Structures are given as structure tokens and as C-alpha cells.
Amino acid sequence: MRIAVLLKQIPDLVEDLELAPDGTDVDREFLAFTLNEFDDQALEEALCLKDAGDAEVVAVALEEPDVDQCLYTALAKGADRAVKLTGAGEGWIDGHRRSAILAAWLATAEFDLILTGVQAADDLDGQLPPLLAARLGLPHASVVVRVELKGQVALVRQELGGGTVADEELRLPAVIGIQAARQAPRYASISRIRQAQQAGGLEEVGAPATDAGPGYHLVRLLAPEAAGHAQMLGGSAGEVAERIVELIRAKGL
């Protein structure tokens, strides 16, 4: 069983983000990057599947800022291989073009299961898993919180809206968008990461050429505007309700 886990670096949201001069991206010169939290969940679920049986986990990422650290961390956590696809281009790559590049490479490799995070903070539509599945012609499930393997079938649990849970079966190979792993992502110590770096093993492969363009064109980013203020309402539930109604009516809503 060979499992591919697709990883992506995103701007660290604890940093102060500044817009680039053209207003179509954040200023990346001094920006810190970190692993997308949902991809971290996907990696953990893959490692849990490896712990439960005979599976090889391959971490895959496009060449992006600090991506080597991300891939070495995956190796330190227990991934068997790490692959960096180089030459895909600089700057932000949206999910549509990203899916085309990844699908072109995955189509040349033999994987039984492809896991990726269900979304990323810098995606505008969060559609990488279904786009990837469509390009590869594979079955797909998203918002998945648990995966079990039974031969050539994946048993997946989806957490849908309104507290609804769905259990489904997917014939492998398949693409799964992970929302949460069955347990918290494991910790990789600095010493383990350094050992992985010293051991090498990071495979660099040229990203396949593709003429796929972006799924949408980003016209402009705008910084949030500070406006208004919060008003704390006191009193009984009935008094607060009456005050809320008054405020709504005063605004003509």
C-alpha cells in the first residue's frame, strides 16, 4: 500500500501580513511560512494508517518557501519518502493550477491512496481534493475525519453539516480530503528533524509542464477596515432581546 500525502506551505497567520505593491498578493520577502494545518492532519492520518498495517507514506510538495523544512519534518515524523516538485513557478499558485501540476506527476506514479488537507487558509475555494480527483479520474471524499483500509477499499467517515456523520466506502485508488486526523498530529523534535536533514533523502523532481491556467483571476486584496465598535448589552434575557430588536430596527433592517 503506497500513500501519497500532499503538503503545502502557507503564510504563518500569527505574522503581520502586508500586501504587495500591486495588491494581488501578500508581501512574501520577510514572511514566515508554515505547514497548512489541514495538510498536517492528512499527514497524521497517513502515518496512523502506516502504524496500523503495511503502508509506505510519501510526502509530496511543490517548491515553495521553507518547503524543505516541511518535508524533512514529515520524514522525522515517520514518512518513508519526501518528494519536492521543482520549477512550478514562483509566488502563489491557486488550487486549480496546483491540482493540474500534482495530477500530472501523480499520474506517472503508482499510489493506492492520495491524502491532502480539505482546504488551506490561502485558498479562495478550497477545492484541491475534488479537482485532483477529477483530473485523475478517481473516486473522492472530503471533510473526512477517519480512514480505515480493508484490502482495496477505504472506509471513510465524513463529518457533514448539522452534526451529520456519513460512513462511506471508496474503491482504491482514491483521493481523500482530510479535515481532521483520528488523533492530534505527532510532534517531531528538532534533533529528529536534523537527523533527517543529515540523512538526506529529499528527492527533487521537475514539476511536469502543464498549460492549465488558474481557475480564477485575483483582481485585488484589501486589508480589513476597522469600523464601528462592539456594544455589550446587560440585563435580563428579555431586556437584552428588546435592546437587540431596537438596534436592528434603528438600522432599518
N, C-alpha and C positions, 0 to 999 in steps of 0.2 A: 504494500500500500504506500503510494507516494502522495504526499500532501504539499501543495504549494500555498504559501501564505504571503499575500501581497501587502507590503508595508509602504507607508507614505509619511514623509516629514511635513509638518505644518508649523507656522509661526507659533512660538510659545505665547499663549494668551495671557500670561502673567506679565509680559513685557508691555511697555508703552508703544503702541503701534502708530507709526507715522506714515502718511500717504506719500507715494512717489510724486514727482512734479507733474506728471501727466494725469494723475488722478485715477489711473486704471489698475493700480497695484499698491501694495504696501512697500515702503522703502526697506529693501532687504539687505542693505550694506552692513548695518550693525545689528541686525535682527538675530535673535537666538531661535533655533528650531528644535522641535521635539517630535517624538513619535505620536502620530494620531492615536488618541486613546482607544478608539474602536478597533484599530488595527492591532493594538496591544492585546485587546480582548480576543481577537481572532488568533493571534499567535499562541495565547494561553490555551485556547480550546484545542488547537492543533497539538500542542505539547501534551495535553491531557489524553488525547487520542493515542499519541505515541506511547505514553505511560501505560495505557490500557491494553496495548497489543503491538503487533509488528508493523511499524509505520516509519517512513522516512519523511522528515519535515524539511522543506526547502524554503527559506526566506527570500523573497524577491522584491526589489525596489528599483525605481528609476533613479538615475544620478541626480541628486538634489543636495542642497546644503546639509552638511552634517550626517549624510546618509550612511557613511562608513561606520560611524559610531552606532547608529541604529542597527545595522546588520551584524556588527560584532557583538552587540548586546544580545541579539537573537541567538547567536551561536553560544554565547555564555549561558543563556537560559536553557539550552538543550537542542536547538535546531542543528540538523546534520550538515546542511549546506547553506551558503548565502550567495546570492547572485545579484550583481549590480548591472543594470542595463544602461549603458553609456551612450551619449550623443543624441539624446532625445530632444535637446534644446534647453535653453535657459529660461528662468522665470517660471511663472505659474502655469501649469498645464491642467486644463479642466478635465472633468471626468470622462467626457466623450472622446477626446483625443487620447487620454490616458488609457481608456479601455481598448482603443484600436492598437496602440503600441503593445500593451500587455497581451492582448489576444493573439497578435501576430507571432509573438515569441512563444506563448504557451501552446500554440497550435503545432509547434515543431518539437515540443517536449511531451513526455508521457506522464500525465498526472491523473490520479484517480479522483482527487478532490481538490478544489480550489477554494480557499477561505480568504475573506477580506472583511474589513470593517464595513458596517452597514452604511456609514456616512463619514464625512470629515468636516471639521469646522470651517474650512475654506471652500467647501463645495457649495454651489448655488442650488443644486437639485438633488444631490446625494443618490445618484443613480448608477454608480460604478458597477455594483454586482449584477443588476439585470442587464445593463449594457454589455458587460463582458460575456454573460451567458448567451445573449442574443447573437453576438459576433461568433461565438464558438459553437453555437447550436446545441447547447447543453441545458438540462433542467436546472432550475434555480429556486432558491427560497431565501427570503430576507427576514430581518428582525428576529433572528434565531438566537436562542439562549442556551441551547444544548444540542450536541450532536453525538450520536452513537452509530457505530459501524457494525453491520451484520452482513458479512460477505461483500457482495457488490451492491448493497443497499445502505443508504444513510437514513437513519431515523432522526428527524429533526423536530425540535419544539420551538414554535414561534409564539412570541408574546405580542398579541394584536391589541387594538384599541379597546377601551372599556373593560380591561381586565380579562379579555378572552384569550385563551391559550389553545393553540392548534398543534396537533401531532401529525406529522406527515412522513411519507416515505419517498425518497428520491433514488432513482436508479443511477448508479455511478457510471461514468464520471459526471460531476455536477459542480455548480458554483453556489456557494452559500455566503450570505452577508450576515456577519455576526454582530449582534447588538451587545451581548454580554456573555462571557465565558461562564462555565459552571462554578468557577472559583476565581478569586482575585488573582490578577497577573503576578507571577512569581518574581522575586527580587534577584537581580544579578549584581553581585558585589563588584567593586572597582577592580579587585585583584583578578576575578574571573574574566572580566572584560579585557584586561591587559593580557591575560594568558591567551585569550582568543586572538588578540591582535598580534601577539608574538608568534603564534602558531600559523598565522596567515590564513589561507583557505578562502579568502574573499575572491569569488570568481567575477571577472569583468567581461561582459559580453556586449557587443554593439547592439543597440536597440534597433529592431527591424524598421526599415523605411516604410512609411505609410503616408498616403495622401489624404488621410482623414483630417478634416478641419475641426475647429471647435463646434460644440453643439449650440453655442450661443455666443454673442459678442458683448463683452462687458464694456459699457459706454463710460461709466464713471463711478467711482467710490466716493462716498461722502462721510465725513466724520459725524458722529451723533451730536445733535444740537441740544444744549441744556435749555430747557424751557419749563416754566411753571414750578410748582413745588408740591410736596406731599402735605396733606392735611389730616391730622389724626383726630378721629371722632371719639368722643367719650359718651358715657351714659348707658342706659339700658339698651337691650337689643331693639326694642320698639323705637326708642328715641334716635338711635343710630340709623335705623331703617328710614324713618321720616326725614332725617337730615340728608341721607343719600338721595331720596326722591326729590327733595328740594334742589339739590345741586344739579341733578340730571335735568330737571325742568328749567333751571336757570340757564343752562347751556343750549336749550332748545332741542333736546334730544327726545 
